[in-house]
Amino acid sequence: MRMRFEPEAEEEFEAACGLLVDRLVRWAGEQGLPVDGYMAETVLDYRHLATTDGRLGLWESRHVEELLLSWLPQQVTELPG
């Protein structure tokens, strides 16, 4: 599966993201593990939109730090209840 997308390859990224999230949700279900498909999609969006190399499968500690301390607080709001 293709795991690198240029910023302008939005349709290709969306298709791959949907497939990856579906596979993750299915795999986690088979393992009896909880998974939040929305959060998985949000994490892939971060890697595609907020980093310059477009590599969905390469994560360094700086990416995780930026995701947790910057991207998620700015992009995701969880409403009470």
C-alpha positions as CSV (number, residue, x, y, z in Angstrom):
1,M,0.0,0.0,0.0
2,R,1.2,3.5,-0.8
3,M,2.2,5.3,2.3
4,R,3.6,8.6,0.9
5,F,1.4,11.4,-0.4
6,E,2.2,14.9,-1.6
7,P,0.0,17.6,-0.1
8,E,-1.9,18.1,-3.4
9,A,-2.7,14.4,-3.7
10,E,-5.7,14.8,-1.5
11,E,-8.0,12.3,-3.2
12,E,-5.4,9.6,-3.1
13,F,-4.6,10.3,0.5
14,E,-8.3,10.2,1.5
15,A,-8.7,6.8,-0.2
16,A,-5.6,5.4,1.5
17,C,-6.6,6.9,4.8
18,G,-10.0,5.3,4.7
19,L,-8.5,1.9,3.8
20,L,-5.9,2.1,6.6
21,V,-8.5,3.1,9.2
22,D,-10.9,0.4,8.1
23,R,-8.2,-2.2,8.3
24,L,-7.1,-1.0,11.7
25,V,-10.6,-1.1,13.1
26,R,-11.2,-4.6,11.7
27,W,-7.9,-5.9,13.0
28,A,-8.5,-4.3,16.5
29,G,-11.9,-5.9,16.6
30,E,-10.5,-9.3,15.8
31,Q,-8.0,-8.8,18.7
32,G,-10.7,-7.6,21.1
33,L,-8.9,-4.3,21.3
34,P,-10.7,-0.9,21.5
35,V,-9.9,1.6,18.8
36,D,-11.3,5.0,17.9
37,G,-11.5,5.2,14.1
38,Y,-11.9,9.0,14.2
39,M,-8.7,9.4,16.2
40,A,-6.8,7.1,13.8
41,E,-8.0,9.2,10.9
42,T,-7.0,12.4,12.8
43,V,-3.5,11.1,13.4
44,L,-3.1,10.3,9.7
45,D,-4.5,13.8,8.8
46,Y,-1.8,15.3,11.0
47,R,1.0,13.3,9.3
48,H,-0.3,14.2,5.9
49,L,-1.2,17.9,6.5
50,A,1.2,19.2,9.2
51,T,4.4,17.6,8.1
52,T,6.3,18.2,5.0
53,D,7.5,14.8,3.9
54,G,4.1,13.2,3.4
55,R,5.2,9.9,4.9
56,L,2.4,8.3,6.8
57,G,4.4,5.3,8.1
58,L,7.4,7.2,9.4
59,W,7.1,8.5,12.9
60,E,9.8,10.2,15.0
61,S,9.5,11.4,18.5
62,R,9.2,15.0,17.3
63,H,6.1,14.0,15.3
64,V,4.4,12.4,18.3
65,E,5.3,15.4,20.5
66,E,3.9,17.9,18.0
67,L,0.8,15.8,17.5
68,L,0.0,15.5,21.2
69,L,1.0,19.0,22.3
70,S,0.0,21.1,19.3
71,W,-2.1,19.5,16.6
72,L,-4.7,17.7,18.6
73,P,-5.4,20.6,21.0
74,Q,-5.8,22.9,18.1
75,Q,-7.7,20.6,15.7
76,V,-9.9,18.3,17.9
77,T,-12.5,19.4,20.4
78,E,-14.3,16.9,22.6
79,L,-17.6,18.0,23.9
80,P,-18.8,16.9,27.3
81,G,-20.9,13.8,27.3
